[in-house]
Amino acid sequence: MANPATLDRLDQRLVCALQLDGRAEPGRIAAALGVSVRTVTRRLARLRETGVARVVLMPRAEDEAVGALLLRVRVLSGRVAAVAEALAARLDVPFVDVMLGGQEVGAVLVTDQPGRDRLFYRQLPGTDAVTETTVHAVLHLFGDAGGWRAGLLSPDEEAALAVAPEPDAVRLTAGELDELDRALLAALAPDARRSASGLAAELGTPESTVRRRLLRLGAGGLLHTHVTVDPRLLGLAVDANLWLSVPPGRLAEAGEALAAHPQTHGVAATSGPHNLMAAVFCPDYESLYRFTTEVLGPLGADRVEAAIVGRAVKRAGARVVLPRL
């Protein structure tokens, strides 16, 4: 699987820095990585302007993940792009992948019952492109995409960029947010690196007030960021969804072990014919084979299905871009 575009080592390391703190200032990143502030500022601007790496705001996993639906939509040959784009256009579908072979679309649906019923009983059946839909409900989340790290930084660099939890911080609930809090979160959702000054100008609020609110939202666990980037640009040519059947008595153990593994970027217990799903990045197919034999093998799974992602369309609510650099 050839890389149609690449990032150089510094750009890859900058992406890793943003994974640790999506809102880190260029000066802090420069000090941690040992490069100039000017270089970091220029490189980050280029990644952002080309759309190669976008930092978006992710909902708190415990607020939306449990009860979310994992869709596997079988599509007639030649119609997969239209179905994938239709799903990606929905605000309640934050993740969309086209699977290798071009006859299956994978998606995550986070919606209320009326939205779910419209999709399942009217919209999907209403197109002759869809031949089959399999739905898995997320029963428990072990790890989400926002916690994945590409691992290209040293322990000292990671320590310099890691966000330390606020002592005695209290997690905020939706009921504790006022109109300004909600406006700030909405403005940050598509671009979590927006500055306090830019937010203040847009919302007509003093910058000092915006800064205080951002600190409060961060301490309250509501500024959870995710870097949307095509994994091939980080040297990870294989993206796979692994569907496992694990004995119920070993399900928690297996889920926790997979969530702790550096190659996984999402692990959930699910309903359906498989009870555990793990999304994994690998440098190549040989690495996926080793992951299957050396990591999955000892977990006791009696059945494993590997669905390879041919093209990531949407991740964490943002379109995945792979332009020519």
Secondary structure, DSSP 8 states (H G I E B T S, - for coil): ---SS---HHHHHHHHHHHH-TT--HHHHHHHHTS-HHHHHHHHHHHHHHTSSEEEEE--HHHHTTT-EEEEEEE-TT-HHHHHHHHHT-TT--EEEEETTSSEEEEEE---HHHHHHIIIIITTT-TTEEEEEEEEEEEEEE-GGG-----S-HHHHHHHS----TT-----GGG--HHHHHHHHHHSS-TT--HHHHHHHHT--HHHHHHHHHHHHHTT--EEEEE--GGGGT--EEEEEEEE--GGGHHHHHHHHHTSTTEEEEEEESSS-SEEEEEEESSHHHHHHIIIIIIGGGT-SEEEEEEEEEEEEETTEE------
